[in-house]
Amino acid sequence: MVSPLTFSQQTYPLNPGAILAFTLEDEQEITLKIYNNYGQIVHVIFDGNVLKSGHHQLRLYGEAFPPGVCYARLQTKQGVFQQSLALTTDAA
């Protein structure tokens, strides 16, 4: 059984970064993509990659994503887990 996708931010919104974490009970193929509010893929982290069992942590950096709300979607053999991410830009 996979634990739900967890999310922690150093600051809110996603400036400068955040950590996505999940745990896999066994080695399996996963997909992890970041989507914007329109459902468009803005970043592919894993696409059918096989990961070993155990705890996995990924650091995300705000400058890699468009401003607004994005969604991290993790797909495993146990199901699909989603977590929202927020990013704003400083007005000049």
Order of alpha helices (4+ residues) and beta strands (2+ residues): beta-beta-beta-beta-beta-beta-beta
